[in-house]
Every structure is written in structure tokens, then in C-alpha cells.
Amino acid sequence: MKINIAFDIPLLRGVDAGGGQLVTPKREGVLIRLIVFDIMGREVEVLVNEQLSPGQYHAYWNASNYPSGVYYYKITAGDFTETRKMVLVK
């Protein structure tokens, strides 16, 4: 069983939420880490750990050796970090 995790690395840096911060193009690569954790916070697998340029990417987690349950994946790109929940049902 493979699980597809799609993610974007934006071409823009900064936030333009009316706060006056300038949004500028970011074309150089950035270190991307995509890690899967179990419900206890233990690292299960590192799916991505490399410099990537802005664009759309897919990482595949082969979950066939893992039991059903709640897992989390965390993506880190430079100083940006996001964690999402996923449920594996076999």
C-alpha cells in the first residue's frame, strides 16, 4: 500500500497580508524534509531530505509494513514547517 503525499514549494517568499511585507520571487532551492511520525511522535520514515527548487512534488510512503492507525507527516522547507494528520486503514 503506497500513500501519495503531494506538496508545493512556492515560488514566492514572504506574506502579503496587508502588513506591508514585500513578496519577492524565490527561485533558488531550499532544503526540504518530509517525515512520517506515528501517533506517539516517533519518526517512522524520512521521505524527502534534499534541496528542491520551487514547484509541485509527490512523495510516496510505502505503508504496507505499518499497522492501521493515525500518523502525521511534517514538511519543513527552510523556516516553514507544517504538520498534517493522516489515517491509515487497511
PDB file of N, CA, C and O in Angstrom:
ATOM      1  N   MET A   1       0.849  -1.171   0.000  1.00  0.00           N
ATOM      2  CA  MET A   1       0.000   0.000   0.000  1.00  0.00           C
ATOM      3  C   MET A   1       0.895   1.235   0.000  1.00  0.00           C
ATOM      4  O   MET A   1       1.693   1.427   0.918  1.00  0.00           O
ATOM      5  N   LYS A   2       0.763   2.072  -1.031  1.00  0.00           N
ATOM      6  CA  LYS A   2       1.519   3.314  -1.109  1.00  0.00           C
ATOM      7  C   LYS A   2       0.585   4.490  -0.885  1.00  0.00           C
ATOM      8  O   LYS A   2      -0.536   4.519  -1.394  1.00  0.00           O
ATOM      9  N   ILE A   3       1.058   5.446  -0.126  1.00  0.00           N
ATOM     10  CA  ILE A   3       0.286   6.657   0.144  1.00  0.00           C
ATOM     11  C   ILE A   3       0.988   7.817  -0.543  1.00  0.00           C
ATOM     12  O   ILE A   3       2.183   8.036  -0.344  1.00  0.00           O
ATOM     13  N   ASN A   4       0.242   8.559  -1.349  1.00  0.00           N
ATOM     14  CA  ASN A   4       0.772   9.693  -2.089  1.00  0.00           C
ATOM     15  C   ASN A   4       0.620  10.956  -1.245  1.00  0.00           C
ATOM     16  O   ASN A   4      -0.480  11.281  -0.798  1.00  0.00           O
ATOM     17  N   ILE A   5       1.720  11.660  -1.030  1.00  0.00           N
ATOM     18  CA  ILE A   5       1.699  12.937  -0.317  1.00  0.00           C
ATOM     19  C   ILE A   5       2.187  13.996  -1.299  1.00  0.00           C
ATOM     20  O   ILE A   5       3.360  14.003  -1.670  1.00  0.00           O
ATOM     21  N   ALA A   6       1.303  14.882  -1.720  1.00  0.00           N
ATOM     22  CA  ALA A   6       1.651  15.941  -2.664  1.00  0.00           C
ATOM     23  C   ALA A   6       1.951  17.217  -1.884  1.00  0.00           C
ATOM     24  O   ALA A   6       1.301  17.516  -0.882  1.00  0.00           O
ATOM     25  N   PHE A   7       2.953  17.967  -2.362  1.00  0.00           N
ATOM     26  CA  PHE A   7       3.281  19.227  -1.701  1.00  0.00           C
ATOM     27  C   PHE A   7       3.844  20.208  -2.704  1.00  0.00           C
ATOM     28  O   PHE A   7       4.429  19.814  -3.713  1.00  0.00           O
ATOM     29  N   ASP A   8       3.666  21.477  -2.427  1.00  0.00           N
ATOM     30  CA  ASP A   8       4.168  22.557  -3.265  1.00  0.00           C
ATOM     31  C   ASP A   8       5.276  23.289  -2.541  1.00  0.00           C
ATOM     32  O   ASP A   8       5.233  23.469  -1.324  1.00  0.00           O
ATOM     33  N   ILE A   9       6.266  23.709  -3.304  1.00  0.00           N
ATOM     34  CA  ILE A   9       7.274  24.636  -2.800  1.00  0.00           C
ATOM     35  C   ILE A   9       7.000  25.936  -3.540  1.00  0.00           C
ATOM     36  O   ILE A   9       7.260  26.021  -4.741  1.00  0.00           O
ATOM     37  N   PRO A  10       6.482  26.953  -2.856  1.00  0.00           N
ATOM     38  CA  PRO A  10       6.059  28.165  -3.552  1.00  0.00           C
ATOM     39  C   PRO A  10       7.218  28.926  -4.171  1.00  0.00           C
ATOM     40  O   PRO A  10       8.354  28.870  -3.700  1.00  0.00           O
ATOM     41  N   LEU A  11       6.892  29.642  -5.245  1.00  0.00           N
ATOM     42  CA  LEU A  11       7.859  30.489  -5.925  1.00  0.00           C
ATOM     43  C   LEU A  11       8.009  31.822  -5.202  1.00  0.00           C
ATOM     44  O   LEU A  11       8.923  32.591  -5.498  1.00  0.00           O
ATOM     45  N   LEU A  12       7.114  32.096  -4.257  1.00  0.00           N
ATOM     46  CA  LEU A  12       7.129  33.375  -3.552  1.00  0.00           C
ATOM     47  C   LEU A  12       7.613  33.217  -2.126  1.00  0.00           C
ATOM     48  O   LEU A  12       7.402  32.182  -1.494  1.00  0.00           O
ATOM     49  N   ARG A  13       8.255  34.239  -1.633  1.00  0.00           N
ATOM     50  CA  ARG A  13       8.713  34.261  -0.243  1.00  0.00           C
ATOM     51  C   ARG A  13       8.046  35.449   0.425  1.00  0.00           C
ATOM     52  O   ARG A  13       7.829  36.484  -0.204  1.00  0.00           O
ATOM     53  N   GLY A  14       7.722  35.297   1.701  1.00  0.00           N
ATOM     54  CA  GLY A  14       7.093  36.392   2.427  1.00  0.00           C
ATOM     55  C   GLY A  14       5.582  36.272   2.401  1.00  0.00           C
ATOM     56  O   GLY A  14       5.023  35.401   1.735  1.00  0.00           O
ATOM     57  N   VAL A  15       4.940  37.148   3.125  1.00  0.00           N
ATOM     58  CA  VAL A  15       3.486  37.126   3.231  1.00  0.00           C
ATOM     59  C   VAL A  15       2.965  38.509   2.900  1.00  0.00           C
ATOM     60  O   VAL A  15       3.425  39.502   3.465  1.00  0.00           O
ATOM     61  N   ASP A  16       2.017  38.579   1.997  1.00  0.00           N
ATOM     62  CA  ASP A  16       1.405  39.861   1.678  1.00  0.00           C
ATOM     63  C   ASP A  16      -0.016  39.830   2.205  1.00  0.00           C
ATOM     64  O   ASP A  16      -0.962  39.598   1.452  1.00  0.00           O
ATOM     65  N   ALA A  17      -0.161  40.060   3.480  1.00  0.00           N
ATOM     66  CA  ALA A  17      -1.478  40.033   4.118  1.00  0.00           C
ATOM     67  C   ALA A  17      -1.889  41.439   4.527  1.00  0.00           C
ATOM     68  O   ALA A  17      -2.578  41.628   5.529  1.00  0.00           O
ATOM     69  N   GLY A  18      -1.464  42.420   3.749  1.00  0.00           N
ATOM     70  CA  GLY A  18      -1.817  43.790   4.069  1.00  0.00           C
ATOM     71  C   GLY A  18      -0.904  44.404   5.107  1.00  0.00           C
ATOM     72  O   GLY A  18      -1.112  45.548   5.510  1.00  0.00           O
ATOM     73  N   GLY A  19       0.108  43.666   5.549  1.00  0.00           N
ATOM     74  CA  GLY A  19       1.015  44.172   6.565  1.00  0.00           C
ATOM     75  C   GLY A  19       2.202  44.905   5.989  1.00  0.00           C
ATOM     76  O   GLY A  19       3.096  45.327   6.723  1.00  0.00           O
ATOM     77  N   GLY A  20       2.216  45.059   4.671  1.00  0.00           N
ATOM     78  CA  GLY A  20       3.292  45.805   4.047  1.00  0.00           C
ATOM     79  C   GLY A  20       4.533  44.986   3.756  1.00  0.00           C
ATOM     80  O   GLY A  20       5.529  45.535   3.285  1.00  0.00           O
ATOM     81  N   GLN A  21       4.503  43.693   4.021  1.00  0.00           N
ATOM     82  CA  GLN A  21       5.683  42.880   3.744  1.00  0.00           C
ATOM     83  C   GLN A  21       5.748  42.586   2.255  1.00  0.00           C
ATOM     84  O   GLN A  21       4.748  42.209   1.644  1.00  0.00           O
ATOM     85  N   LEU A  22       6.907  42.758   1.683  1.00  0.00           N
ATOM     86  CA  LEU A  22       7.105  42.559   0.256  1.00  0.00           C
ATOM     87  C   LEU A  22       7.165  41.076  -0.071  1.00  0.00           C
ATOM     88  O   LEU A  22       7.817  40.305   0.633  1.00  0.00           O
ATOM     89  N   VAL A  23       6.489  40.681  -1.133  1.00  0.00           N
ATOM     90  CA  VAL A  23       6.548  39.307  -1.623  1.00  0.00           C
ATOM     91  C   VAL A  23       7.464  39.311  -2.832  1.00  0.00           C
ATOM     92  O   VAL A  23       7.186  39.991  -3.820  1.00  0.00           O
ATOM     93  N   THR A  24       8.550  38.561  -2.765  1.00  0.00           N
ATOM     94  CA  THR A  24       9.529  38.549  -3.845  1.00  0.00           C
ATOM     95  C   THR A  24       9.709  37.135  -4.384  1.00  0.00           C
ATOM     96  O   THR A  24       9.547  36.164  -3.645  1.00  0.00           O
ATOM     97  N   PRO A  25      10.043  37.013  -5.670  1.00  0.00           N
ATOM     98  CA  PRO A  25      10.266  35.681  -6.229  1.00  0.00           C
ATOM     99  C   PRO A  25      11.435  34.979  -5.551  1.00  0.00           C
ATOM    100  O   PRO A  25      12.447  35.599  -5.222  1.00  0.00           O
ATOM    101  N   LYS A  26      11.277  33.674  -5.350  1.00  0.00           N
ATOM    102  CA  LYS A  26      12.341  32.864  -4.756  1.00  0.00           C
ATOM    103  C   LYS A  26      12.592  31.702  -5.707  1.00  0.00           C
ATOM    104  O   LYS A  26      11.797  30.764  -5.770  1.00  0.00           O
ATOM    105  N   ARG A  27      13.668  31.762  -6.428  1.00  0.00           N
ATOM    106  CA  ARG A  27      13.930  30.760  -7.449  1.00  0.00           C
ATOM    107  C   ARG A  27      14.972  29.724  -7.020  1.00  0.00           C
ATOM    108  O   ARG A  27      15.039  28.643  -7.605  1.00  0.00           O
ATOM    109  N   GLU A  28      15.767  30.033  -6.030  1.00  0.00           N
ATOM    110  CA  GLU A  28      16.790  29.087  -5.592  1.00  0.00           C
ATOM    111  C   GLU A  28      16.165  27.944  -4.795  1.00  0.00           C
ATOM    112  O   GLU A  28      15.063  28.076  -4.262  1.00  0.00           O
ATOM    113  N   GLY A  29      16.869  26.843  -4.724  1.00  0.00           N
ATOM    114  CA  GLY A  29      16.384  25.676  -3.991  1.00  0.00           C
ATOM    115  C   GLY A  29      16.423  25.892  -2.487  1.00  0.00           C
ATOM    116  O   GLY A  29      17.105  26.786  -1.985  1.00  0.00           O
ATOM    117  N   VAL A  30      15.684  25.060  -1.788  1.00  0.00           N
ATOM    118  CA  VAL A  30      15.633  25.120  -0.333  1.00  0.00           C
ATOM    119  C   VAL A  30      15.642  23.681   0.183  1.00  0.00           C
ATOM    120  O   VAL A  30      15.148  22.777  -0.492  1.00  0.00           O
ATOM    121  N   LEU A  31      16.200  23.467   1.374  1.00  0.00           N
ATOM    122  CA  LEU A  31      16.230  22.126   1.960  1.00  0.00           C
ATOM    123  C   LEU A  31      14.820  21.736   2.377  1.00  0.00           C
ATOM    124  O   LEU A  31      14.182  22.430   3.168  1.00  0.00           O
ATOM    125  N   ILE A  32      14.343  20.631   1.845  1.00  0.00           N
ATOM    126  CA  ILE A  32      13.008  20.112   2.141  1.00  0.00           C
ATOM    127  C   ILE A  32      13.160  18.816   2.912  1.00  0.00           C
ATOM    128  O   ILE A  32      13.929  17.935   2.526  1.00  0.00           O
ATOM    129  N   ARG A  33      12.418  18.707   4.008  1.00  0.00           N
ATOM    130  CA  ARG A  33      12.354  17.455   4.778  1.00  0.00           C
ATOM    131  C   ARG A  33      10.889  17.083   4.926  1.00  0.00           C
ATOM    132  O   ARG A  33      10.071  17.895   5.358  1.00  0.00           O
ATOM    133  N   LEU A  34      10.568  15.855   4.565  1.00  0.00           N
ATOM    134  CA  LEU A  34       9.217  15.325   4.714  1.00  0.00           C
ATOM    135  C   LEU A  34       9.333  14.031   5.502  1.00  0.00           C
ATOM    136  O   LEU A  34       9.894  13.047   5.020  1.00  0.00           O
ATOM    137  N   ILE A  35       8.796  14.042   6.726  1.00  0.00           N
ATOM    138  CA  ILE A  35       8.980  12.932   7.664  1.00  0.00           C
ATOM    139  C   ILE A  35       7.619  12.439   8.135  1.00  0.00           C
ATOM    140  O   ILE A  35       6.720  13.236   8.402  1.00  0.00           O
ATOM    141  N   VAL A  36       7.475  11.116   8.237  1.00  0.00           N
ATOM    142  CA  VAL A  36       6.255  10.500   8.757  1.00  0.00           C
ATOM    143  C   VAL A  36       6.508  10.092  10.204  1.00  0.00           C
ATOM    144  O   VAL A  36       7.549   9.516  10.522  1.00  0.00           O
ATOM    145  N   PHE A  37       5.542  10.397  11.085  1.00  0.00           N
ATOM    146  CA  PHE A  37       5.614  10.056  12.508  1.00  0.00           C
ATOM    147  C   PHE A  37       4.406   9.211  12.883  1.00  0.00           C
ATOM    148  O   PHE A  37       3.351   9.317  12.257  1.00  0.00           O
ATOM    149  N   ASP A  38       4.558   8.374  13.903  1.00  0.00           N
ATOM    150  CA  ASP A  38       3.404   7.639  14.419  1.00  0.00           C
ATOM    151  C   ASP A  38       2.687   8.491  15.465  1.00  0.00           C
ATOM    152  O   ASP A  38       3.102   9.614  15.752  1.00  0.00           O
ATOM    153  N   ILE A  39       1.623   7.956  16.022  1.00  0.00           N
ATOM    154  CA  ILE A  39       0.790   8.698  16.979  1.00  0.00           C
ATOM    155  C   ILE A  39       1.566   9.087  18.242  1.00  0.00           C
ATOM    156  O   ILE A  39       1.199  10.045  18.923  1.00  0.00           O
ATOM    157  N   MET A  40       2.633   8.349  18.555  1.00  0.00           N
ATOM    158  CA  MET A  40       3.449   8.641  19.734  1.00  0.00           C
ATOM    159  C   MET A  40       4.561   9.653  19.444  1.00  0.00           C
ATOM    160  O   MET A  40       5.344   9.995  20.330  1.00  0.00           O
ATOM    161  N   GLY A  41       4.623  10.128  18.195  1.00  0.00           N
ATOM    162  CA  GLY A  41       5.641  11.108  17.834  1.00  0.00           C
ATOM    163  C   GLY A  41       6.966  10.507  17.427  1.00  0.00           C
ATOM    164  O   GLY A  41       7.949  11.230  17.258  1.00  0.00           O
ATOM    165  N   ARG A  42       7.010   9.187  17.265  1.00  0.00           N
ATOM    166  CA  ARG A  42       8.245   8.526  16.839  1.00  0.00           C
ATOM    167  C   ARG A  42       8.385   8.627  15.324  1.00  0.00           C
ATOM    168  O   ARG A  42       7.421   8.426  14.585  1.00  0.00           O
ATOM    169  N   GLU A  43       9.588   8.938  14.876  1.00  0.00           N
ATOM    170  CA  GLU A  43       9.850   9.025  13.446  1.00  0.00           C
ATOM    171  C   GLU A  43       9.713   7.641  12.819  1.00  0.00           C
ATOM    172  O   GLU A  43      10.358   6.688  13.255  1.00  0.00           O
ATOM    173  N   VAL A  44       8.878   7.540  11.802  1.00  0.00           N
ATOM    174  CA  VAL A  44       8.640   6.275  11.115  1.00  0.00           C
ATOM    175  C   VAL A  44       9.513   6.174   9.872  1.00  0.00           C
ATOM    176  O   VAL A  44      10.154   5.151   9.629  1.00  0.00           O
ATOM    177  N   GLU A  45       9.528   7.250   9.088  1.00  0.00           N
ATOM    178  CA  GLU A  45      10.289   7.219   7.843  1.00  0.00           C
ATOM    179  C   GLU A  45      10.551   8.632   7.347  1.00  0.00           C
ATOM    180  O   GLU A  45       9.707   9.516   7.491  1.00  0.00           O
ATOM    181  N   VAL A  46      11.732   8.841   6.760  1.00  0.00           N
ATOM    182  CA  VAL A  46      12.063  10.104   6.102  1.00  0.00           C
ATOM    183  C   VAL A  46      11.811   9.901   4.613  1.00  0.00           C
ATOM    184  O   VAL A  46      12.459   9.068   3.979  1.00  0.00           O
ATOM    185  N   LEU A  47      10.873  10.660   4.057  1.00  0.00           N
ATOM    186  CA  LEU A  47      10.521  10.500   2.647  1.00  0.00           C
ATOM    187  C   LEU A  47      11.313  11.429   1.741  1.00  0.00           C
ATOM    188  O   LEU A  47      11.653  11.059   0.617  1.00  0.00           O
ATOM    189  N   VAL A  48      11.609  12.633   2.220  1.00  0.00           N
ATOM    190  CA  VAL A  48      12.364  13.609   1.434  1.00  0.00           C
ATOM    191  C   VAL A  48      13.341  14.294   2.367  1.00  0.00           C
ATOM    192  O   VAL A  48      12.989  14.681   3.481  1.00  0.00           O
ATOM    193  N   ASN A  49      14.580  14.441   1.899  1.00  0.00           N
ATOM    194  CA  ASN A  49      15.607  15.172   2.640  1.00  0.00           C
ATOM    195  C   ASN A  49      16.614  15.693   1.619  1.00  0.00           C
ATOM    196  O   ASN A  49      17.719  15.164   1.497  1.00  0.00           O
ATOM    197  N   GLU A  50      16.217  16.743   0.882  1.00  0.00           N
ATOM    198  CA  GLU A  50      17.079  17.238  -0.189  1.00  0.00           C
ATOM    199  C   GLU A  50      16.722  18.665  -0.577  1.00  0.00           C
ATOM    200  O   GLU A  50      15.658  19.176  -0.228  1.00  0.00           O
ATOM    201  N   GLN A  51      17.636  19.298  -1.307  1.00  0.00           N
ATOM    202  CA  GLN A  51      17.407  20.637  -1.845  1.00  0.00           C
ATOM    203  C   GLN A  51      16.464  20.506  -3.034  1.00  0.00           C
ATOM    204  O   GLN A  51      16.714  19.712  -3.941  1.00  0.00           O
ATOM    205  N   LEU A  52      15.385  21.278  -3.034  1.00  0.00           N
ATOM    206  CA  LEU A  52      14.441  21.273  -4.146  1.00  0.00           C
ATOM    207  C   LEU A  52      14.125  22.704  -4.545  1.00  0.00           C
ATOM    208  O   LEU A  52      14.058  23.597  -3.700  1.00  0.00           O
ATOM    209  N   SER A  53      13.934  22.911  -5.827  1.00  0.00           N
ATOM    210  CA  SER A  53      13.536  24.216  -6.349  1.00  0.00           C
ATOM    211  C   SER A  53      12.026  24.362  -6.251  1.00  0.00           C
ATOM    212  O   SER A  53      11.326  23.366  -6.066  1.00  0.00           O
ATOM    213  N   PRO A  54      11.505  25.586  -6.371  1.00  0.00           N
ATOM    214  CA  PRO A  54      10.054  25.770  -6.332  1.00  0.00           C
ATOM    215  C   PRO A  54       9.360  24.905  -7.377  1.00  0.00           C
ATOM    216  O   PRO A  54       9.862  24.734  -8.487  1.00  0.00           O
ATOM    217  N   GLY A  55       8.206  24.362  -7.014  1.00  0.00           N
ATOM    218  CA  GLY A  55       7.442  23.511  -7.924  1.00  0.00           C
ATOM    219  C   GLY A  55       6.520  22.595  -7.157  1.00  0.00           C
ATOM    220  O   GLY A  55       6.376  22.714  -5.940  1.00  0.00           O
ATOM    221  N   GLN A  56       5.891  21.673  -7.882  1.00  0.00           N
ATOM    222  CA  GLN A  56       4.993  20.695  -7.276  1.00  0.00           C
ATOM    223  C   GLN A  56       5.689  19.346  -7.242  1.00  0.00           C
ATOM    224  O   GLN A  56       6.345  18.949  -8.205  1.00  0.00           O
ATOM    225  N   TYR A  57       5.543  18.650  -6.129  1.00  0.00           N
ATOM    226  CA  TYR A  57       6.218  17.373  -5.936  1.00  0.00           C
ATOM    227  C   TYR A  57       5.270  16.358  -5.317  1.00  0.00           C
ATOM    228  O   TYR A  57       4.251  16.713  -4.724  1.00  0.00           O
ATOM    229  N   HIS A  58       5.628  15.092  -5.468  1.00  0.00           N
ATOM    230  CA  HIS A  58       4.908  13.992  -4.829  1.00  0.00           C
ATOM    231  C   HIS A  58       5.927  13.110  -4.134  1.00  0.00           C
ATOM    232  O   HIS A  58       7.000  12.845  -4.675  1.00  0.00           O
ATOM    233  N   ALA A  59       5.598  12.665  -2.960  1.00  0.00           N
ATOM    234  CA  ALA A  59       6.411  11.678  -2.240  1.00  0.00           C
ATOM    235  C   ALA A  59       5.489  10.511  -1.932  1.00  0.00           C
ATOM    236  O   ALA A  59       4.310  10.705  -1.635  1.00  0.00           O
ATOM    237  N   TYR A  60       6.017   9.314  -2.001  1.00  0.00           N
ATOM    238  CA  TYR A  60       5.205   8.125  -1.759  1.00  0.00           C
ATOM    239  C   TYR A  60       5.708   7.404  -0.523  1.00  0.00           C
ATOM    240  O   TYR A  60       6.899   7.120  -0.393  1.00  0.00           O
ATOM    241  N   TRP A  61       4.796   7.116   0.373  1.00  0.00           N
ATOM    242  CA  TRP A  61       5.107   6.373   1.588  1.00  0.00           C
ATOM    243  C   TRP A  61       4.589   4.958   1.411  1.00  0.00           C
ATOM    244  O   TRP A  61       3.385   4.754   1.254  1.00  0.00           O
ATOM    245  N   ASN A  62       5.477   3.984   1.434  1.00  0.00           N
ATOM    246  CA  ASN A  62       5.085   2.584   1.359  1.00  0.00           C
ATOM    247  C   ASN A  62       4.678   2.155   2.763  1.00  0.00           C
ATOM    248  O   ASN A  62       5.526   1.843   3.599  1.00  0.00           O
ATOM    249  N   ALA A  63       3.376   2.144   3.009  1.00  0.00           N
ATOM    250  CA  ALA A  63       2.846   1.881   4.346  1.00  0.00           C
ATOM    251  C   ALA A  63       2.479   0.419   4.554  1.00  0.00           C
ATOM    252  O   ALA A  63       1.823   0.084   5.540  1.00  0.00           O
ATOM    253  N   SER A  64       2.888  -0.455   3.647  1.00  0.00           N
ATOM    254  CA  SER A  64       2.468  -1.861   3.746  1.00  0.00           C
ATOM    255  C   SER A  64       3.023  -2.570   4.977  1.00  0.00           C
ATOM    256  O   SER A  64       2.447  -3.566   5.413  1.00  0.00           O
ATOM    257  N   ASN A  65       4.113  -2.092   5.543  1.00  0.00           N
ATOM    258  CA  ASN A  65       4.691  -2.730   6.734  1.00  0.00           C
ATOM    259  C   ASN A  65       4.248  -2.084   8.044  1.00  0.00           C
ATOM    260  O   ASN A  65       4.756  -2.428   9.111  1.00  0.00           O
ATOM    261  N   TYR A  66       3.311  -1.157   7.965  1.00  0.00           N
ATOM    262  CA  TYR A  66       2.868  -0.438   9.160  1.00  0.00           C
ATOM    263  C   TYR A  66       1.412  -0.773   9.465  1.00  0.00           C
ATOM    264  O   TYR A  66       0.622  -0.984   8.546  1.00  0.00           O
ATOM    265  N   PRO A  67       1.049  -0.824  10.744  1.00  0.00           N
ATOM    266  CA  PRO A  67      -0.338  -1.144  11.102  1.00  0.00           C
ATOM    267  C   PRO A  67      -1.275   0.036  10.843  1.00  0.00           C
ATOM    268  O   PRO A  67      -0.843   1.183  10.728  1.00  0.00           O
ATOM    269  N   SER A  68      -2.548  -0.271  10.757  1.00  0.00           N
ATOM    270  CA  SER A  68      -3.562   0.783  10.663  1.00  0.00           C
ATOM    271  C   SER A  68      -3.432   1.703  11.873  1.00  0.00           C
ATOM    272  O   SER A  68      -3.047   1.267  12.958  1.00  0.00           O
ATOM    273  N   GLY A  69      -3.751   2.963  11.677  1.00  0.00           N
ATOM    274  CA  GLY A  69      -3.686   3.904  12.786  1.00  0.00           C
ATOM    275  C   GLY A  69      -3.524   5.327  12.304  1.00  0.00           C
ATOM    276  O   GLY A  69      -3.602   5.608  11.108  1.00  0.00           O
ATOM    277  N   VAL A  70      -3.299   6.215  13.243  1.00  0.00           N
ATOM    278  CA  VAL A  70      -3.115   7.636  12.954  1.00  0.00           C
ATOM    279  C   VAL A  70      -1.624   7.908  12.816  1.00  0.00           C
ATOM    280  O   VAL A  70      -0.820   7.493  13.651  1.00  0.00           O
ATOM    281  N   TYR A  71      -1.275   8.607  11.757  1.00  0.00           N
ATOM    282  CA  TYR A  71       0.100   9.012  11.501  1.00  0.00           C
ATOM    283  C   TYR A  71       0.097  10.501  11.174  1.00  0.00           C
ATOM    284  O   TYR A  71      -0.940  11.077  10.846  1.00  0.00           O
ATOM    285  N   TYR A  72       1.252  11.101  11.268  1.00  0.00           N
ATOM    286  CA  TYR A  72       1.419  12.504  10.923  1.00  0.00           C
ATOM    287  C   TYR A  72       2.578  12.617   9.959  1.00  0.00           C
ATOM    288  O   TYR A  72       3.536  11.849  10.039  1.00  0.00           O
ATOM    289  N   TYR A  73       2.496  13.571   9.046  1.00  0.00           N
ATOM    290  CA  TYR A  73       3.673  13.904   8.253  1.00  0.00           C
ATOM    291  C   TYR A  73       3.986  15.372   8.460  1.00  0.00           C
ATOM    292  O   TYR A  73       3.095  16.218   8.541  1.00  0.00           O
ATOM    293  N   LYS A  74       5.276  15.647   8.543  1.00  0.00           N
ATOM    294  CA  LYS A  74       5.746  17.014   8.768  1.00  0.00           C
ATOM    295  C   LYS A  74       6.639  17.395   7.609  1.00  0.00           C
ATOM    296  O   LYS A  74       7.590  16.688   7.278  1.00  0.00           O
ATOM    297  N   ILE A  75       6.322  18.523   6.997  1.00  0.00           N
ATOM    298  CA  ILE A  75       7.163  19.043   5.930  1.00  0.00           C
ATOM    299  C   ILE A  75       7.839  20.308   6.438  1.00  0.00           C
ATOM    300  O   ILE A  75       7.193  21.195   6.997  1.00  0.00           O
ATOM    301  N   THR A  76       9.140  20.375   6.236  1.00  0.00           N
ATOM    302  CA  THR A  76       9.930  21.539   6.618  1.00  0.00           C
ATOM    303  C   THR A  76      10.630  22.056   5.374  1.00  0.00           C
ATOM    304  O   THR A  76      11.303  21.303   4.671  1.00  0.00           O
ATOM    305  N   ALA A  77      10.469  23.341   5.106  1.00  0.00           N
ATOM    306  CA  ALA A  77      11.114  23.999   3.968  1.00  0.00           C
ATOM    307  C   ALA A  77      11.706  25.301   4.478  1.00  0.00           C
ATOM    308  O   ALA A  77      10.996  26.292   4.648  1.00  0.00           O
ATOM    309  N   GLY A  78      13.012  25.292   4.721  1.00  0.00           N
ATOM    310  CA  GLY A  78      13.636  26.476   5.298  1.00  0.00           C
ATOM    311  C   GLY A  78      13.083  26.719   6.688  1.00  0.00           C
ATOM    312  O   GLY A  78      13.187  25.852   7.556  1.00  0.00           O
ATOM    313  N   ASP A  79      12.489  27.897   6.917  1.00  0.00           N
ATOM    314  CA  ASP A  79      11.923  28.205   8.235  1.00  0.00           C
ATOM    315  C   ASP A  79      10.421  27.913   8.307  1.00  0.00           C
ATOM    316  O   ASP A  79       9.780  28.222   9.312  1.00  0.00           O
ATOM    317  N   PHE A  80       9.860  27.325   7.256  1.00  0.00           N
ATOM    318  CA  PHE A  80       8.445  26.955   7.229  1.00  0.00           C
ATOM    319  C   PHE A  80       8.283  25.502   7.656  1.00  0.00           C
ATOM    320  O   PHE A  80       9.014  24.632   7.183  1.00  0.00           O
ATOM    321  N   THR A  81       7.327  25.231   8.551  1.00  0.00           N
ATOM    322  CA  THR A  81       7.018  23.865   8.981  1.00  0.00           C
ATOM    323  C   THR A  81       5.509  23.699   9.037  1.00  0.00           C
ATOM    324  O   THR A  81       4.789  24.567   9.532  1.00  0.00           O
ATOM    325  N   GLU A  82       5.041  22.560   8.517  1.00  0.00           N
ATOM    326  CA  GLU A  82       3.618  22.240   8.584  1.00  0.00           C
ATOM    327  C   GLU A  82       3.472  20.759   8.896  1.00  0.00           C
ATOM    328  O   GLU A  82       4.179  19.923   8.333  1.00  0.00           O
ATOM    329  N   THR A  83       2.548  20.442   9.798  1.00  0.00           N
ATOM    330  CA  THR A  83       2.278  19.055  10.173  1.00  0.00           C
ATOM    331  C   THR A  83       0.830  18.743   9.841  1.00  0.00           C
ATOM    332  O   THR A  83      -0.073  19.526  10.136  1.00  0.00           O
ATOM    333  N   ARG A  84       0.621  17.587   9.221  1.00  0.00           N
ATOM    334  CA  ARG A  84      -0.729  17.157   8.855  1.00  0.00           C
ATOM    335  C   ARG A  84      -0.976  15.745   9.360  1.00  0.00           C
ATOM    336  O   ARG A  84      -0.057  14.935   9.471  1.00  0.00           O
ATOM    337  N   LYS A  85      -2.225  15.473   9.659  1.00  0.00           N
ATOM    338  CA  LYS A  85      -2.648  14.167  10.163  1.00  0.00           C
ATOM    339  C   LYS A  85      -3.137  13.308   9.000  1.00  0.00           C
ATOM    340  O   LYS A  85      -3.745  13.818   8.058  1.00  0.00           O
ATOM    341  N   MET A  86      -2.870  12.007   9.068  1.00  0.00           N
ATOM    342  CA  MET A  86      -3.432  11.069   8.102  1.00  0.00           C
ATOM    343  C   MET A  86      -3.798   9.788   8.835  1.00  0.00           C
ATOM    344  O   MET A  86      -3.166   9.427   9.827  1.00  0.00           O
ATOM    345  N   VAL A  87      -4.815   9.109   8.344  1.00  0.00           N
ATOM    346  CA  VAL A  87      -5.293   7.881   8.963  1.00  0.00           C
ATOM    347  C   VAL A  87      -5.068   6.744   7.981  1.00  0.00           C
ATOM    348  O   VAL A  87      -5.537   6.792   6.844  1.00  0.00           O
ATOM    349  N   LEU A  88      -4.355   5.730   8.421  1.00  0.00           N
ATOM    350  CA  LEU A  88      -4.081   4.550   7.606  1.00  0.00           C
ATOM    351  C   LEU A  88      -5.072   3.467   8.000  1.00  0.00           C
ATOM    352  O   LEU A  88      -5.106   3.032   9.151  1.00  0.00           O
ATOM    353  N   VAL A  89      -5.880   3.035   7.033  1.00  0.00           N
ATOM    354  CA  VAL A  89      -6.864   1.977   7.265  1.00  0.00           C
ATOM    355  C   VAL A  89      -6.589   0.876   6.262  1.00  0.00           C
ATOM    356  O   VAL A  89      -6.602   1.103   5.053  1.00  0.00           O
ATOM    357  N   LYS A  90      -6.341  -0.312   6.773  1.00  0.00           N
ATOM    358  CA  LYS A  90      -6.061  -1.450   5.879  1.00  0.00           C
ATOM    359  C   LYS A  90      -7.237  -2.382   5.815  1.00  0.00           C
ATOM    360  O   LYS A  90      -7.186  -3.393   5.114  1.00  0.00           O
TER     361      LYS A  90
END
